[in-house]
Amino acid sequence: MSTTCPDDASQATGELGLRDRKRIETRRRLEEAAVRLALDDGIENATIDAISDRAGVSSRTFFNYFDSKEDAILGTQPIEIDDELLCEHSAKYDGADPIEAVVGLLFAVFGPAISDTAAHRNRVEILQRYPQLISRQLAQMNRVNEQLITAAYELLARRAPTPGLPEIDRATAEVILGFCFSAMRVVAREWLVDDGSDDSHRFEQRTIALVRSTSERLR
C-alpha cells in the first residue's frame, strides 16, 4: 500500500449521502434482528428468513450485507482500509505521536462496533452461550490483521522522523499495532464493567493513556 494524499485531505470529510445512510440503517436493522432472535429464540432459530422478516427486508437483500446468519449475529463485515481513510487519518493525527496515531486508526476501524455498548453486551452474551462462534470471530480478525499492519506501517512511515529514533519498519509497526490493540481490548472490558457510560472519545483517550503508562513501566 502506497498512498499519495491530496493537499486538501484534511477537508475530505463530507456528509454521507442518502444511499449510504439507508445502507447503514438497513445493516443496523439486520444486526439488531439477528442478535435479538439469537438471544430470544436460540441461534438455531435465528434463520436468515426470520432475521430478514424481522428487519423488514427480503432474504435476497440480506445477502447484500452478510454471507451468513452468523456474520449478522456477530456484526462481521469486511473492513476496507483504503487510501481515503489513510489520508483523512494522517491529516487528523498530523503532529501526534505514533501511539496516538495507531490507537486512532484502530478506533477508526473498530470504534463504531465497540462504542455501541448494548450491542457489544448482547454479543458477549451470545458468545458465552455459543462459544463455537468465537472461531468465526477470530477468523475475521485474522483477515483484517494484514490490512491493519500494512495501514499502520504506511501511517507511521509517512510521519516526520523523531529525532534520535530510527525509522519505523514493518516489524516495529506490527508490534506497536499489537500493543495498542491489546490495550484497546482491556479498556473495552473495563468499559463494559462500568456500564459503558464513557463516550468513545474518553474510551480512546483511556486506551492511549494505558499504552503510554505501560510503555513507561517497561523502560
C-alpha positions in Angstrom: 0.0 0.0 0.0 1.5 3.3 -1.1 -0.6 6.4 -0.7 -0.3 9.9 -2.1 -2.7 12.2 -0.3 -4.2 15.3 -1.9 -3.3 18.6 -0.5 -6.9 19.1 0.8 -7.1 15.6 2.5 -7.9 17.3 5.8 -11.2 18.6 4.2 -12.3 15.2 2.8 -14.9 14.6 5.4 -18.2 15.2 3.6 -21.5 14.1 4.9 -22.9 10.7 4.0 -25.3 10.6 1.1 -28.9 9.3 1.3 -28.0 6.0 -0.2 -25.2 5.4 2.3 -27.4 6.3 5.2 -30.0 3.9 4.0 -27.4 1.1 3.7 -26.2 1.8 7.2 -29.7 1.8 8.6 -30.6 -1.5 6.8 -27.4 -3.1 8.1 -28.2 -1.9 11.6 -31.7 -3.4 11.5 -30.4 -6.7 10.3 -27.8 -6.9 13.0 -30.4 -6.0 15.7 -32.8 -8.5 14.4 -30.2 -11.3 14.3 -28.9 -10.5 17.8 -32.4 -10.3 19.3 -33.5 -13.6 17.6 -30.4 -15.4 18.8 -30.9 -14.3 22.3 -34.7 -14.8 22.5 -35.1 -17.9 20.3 -31.7 -19.5 20.1 -29.2 -19.4 17.4 -30.7 -22.4 15.6 -34.0 -20.5 15.1 -32.3 -17.3 14.0 -32.6 -18.2 10.4 -31.9 -15.9 7.5 -35.6 -15.8 6.6 -36.5 -14.9 10.2 -33.8 -12.2 10.5 -34.8 -10.7 7.2 -38.5 -10.7 8.1 -37.9 -9.1 11.5 -35.7 -6.4 9.8 -38.3 -5.8 7.2 -36.2 -6.7 4.2 -36.1 -9.7 1.8 -33.7 -12.6 2.1 -32.1 -11.5 -1.1 -31.3 -8.1 0.5 -29.8 -9.9 3.5 -27.0 -11.3 1.2 -26.1 -7.8 0.1 -24.8 -7.3 3.7 -23.9 -10.6 5.1 -22.7 -14.0 3.9 -24.4 -16.0 6.7 -26.6 -15.6 9.8 -23.5 -16.0 12.0 -21.9 -12.9 10.4 -25.1 -10.9 11.0 -25.2 -12.0 14.7 -21.6 -11.1 15.2 -21.7 -8.0 13.1 -18.9 -9.3 11.0 -18.1 -7.3 7.9 -15.2 -6.9 5.5 -13.1 -3.9 6.6 -11.7 -1.8 3.8 -8.7 0.4 4.8 -8.4 2.4 1.7 -6.3 5.4 0.6 -9.0 7.9 1.5 -9.2 6.6 5.1 -5.5 6.7 5.5 -5.2 10.3 4.1 -8.0 11.6 6.3 -6.4 9.8 9.3 -3.0 11.2 8.6 -4.4 14.7 8.4 -6.4 14.3 11.6 -3.4 13.0 13.6 -0.7 15.2 12.0 1.8 16.0 14.7 0.5 13.3 17.1 2.9 10.7 18.5 2.9 7.1 17.0 0.8 5.6 19.8 -1.9 8.2 19.4 -1.9 7.8 15.6 -2.2 3.9 15.8 -4.8 3.9 18.5 -6.8 6.4 16.4 -6.5 4.1 13.4 -7.9 1.2 15.5 -10.8 3.3 16.6 -11.5 4.5 13.1 -11.8 0.8 12.1 -13.4 -0.8 15.1 -14.8 2.1 17.1 -18.3 2.1 15.8 -18.8 -1.6 16.7 -17.2 -1.2 20.2 -18.9 2.1 21.1 -22.4 0.5 20.7 -22.4 -0.7 24.3 -25.8 -2.5 24.2 -24.9 -4.5 21.0 -21.5 -5.3 22.5 -23.0 -6.7 25.7 -25.5 -8.7 23.8 -22.8 -10.2 21.6 -20.7 -11.1 24.6 -23.7 -13.0 26.0 -24.2 -14.8 22.7 -20.5 -15.8 22.6 -20.9 -17.1 26.1 -23.9 -19.2 25.1 -22.4 -20.3 21.8 -18.6 -20.5 22.1 -18.4 -22.1 18.6 -18.9 -18.7 17.2 -15.6 -17.4 18.6 -13.7 -19.2 15.9 -15.6 -17.3 13.3 -14.9 -14.0 15.0 -11.2 -14.8 15.3 -11.1 -15.7 11.6 -12.4 -12.2 10.7 -9.8 -10.6 12.9 -7.1 -12.6 11.2 -8.4 -11.5 7.8 -8.2 -7.8 8.7 -4.9 -8.2 10.6 -2.7 -7.9 7.5 -4.6 -4.9 6.3 -4.1 -3.2 9.7 -0.4 -4.0 9.8 0.1 -2.5 6.3 -2.0 0.5 7.2 -0.1 1.1 10.5 3.2 0.8 8.7 2.1 3.2 5.9 0.7 5.6 8.5 3.9 5.6 10.6 6.3 5.6 7.7 5.0 8.8 6.2 5.4 10.7 9.5 8.3 13.0 10.1 11.1 11.1 11.8 11.5 11.6 15.6 14.9 13.0 16.5 17.2 10.3 18.0 15.0 7.4 16.9 15.4 5.1 13.9 12.8 5.0 11.1 9.9 2.6 11.8 10.0 -0.6 9.8 7.1 -3.0 9.2 8.0 -5.3 12.1 8.1 -2.4 14.5 4.7 -1.1 13.2 3.3 -4.6 13.8 4.5 -4.6 17.4 3.1 -1.1 18.0 -0.2 -2.2 16.5 -0.5 -5.3 18.6 0.4 -3.4 21.8 -2.3 -0.8 21.1 -4.9 -3.4 20.1 -4.3 -5.3 23.3 -4.8 -2.1 25.3 -8.0 -1.4 23.4 -9.4 -4.8 24.4 -8.5 -4.2 28.0 -10.3 -0.9 28.1 -13.3 -2.4 26.3 -13.7 -4.9 29.2 -13.4 -2.1 31.7 -16.0 -0.1 29.8 -18.5 -3.0 30.0 -18.0 -3.3 33.7 -18.6 0.4 34.1 -21.8 0.1 32.0 -20.4 1.9 29.1 -21.1 5.4 30.4 -18.0 6.9 29.0 -18.2 8.3 25.4 -16.0 7.0 22.7 -13.5 9.9 22.9 -12.8 9.1 26.6 -12.5 5.4 25.6 -9.9 6.3 23.0 -8.0 8.5 25.4 -8.0 5.8 28.1 -6.5 3.4 25.6 -3.7 5.8 24.7 -3.0 6.5 28.4 -2.8 2.8 29.1 -0.3 2.2 26.3 1.8 5.1 27.4 1.8 4.2 31.1 2.7 0.5 30.3 5.5 1.6 28.0 7.0 3.8 30.7 7.0 0.8 33.1 8.9 -1.3 30.6 11.8 1.2 30.4 
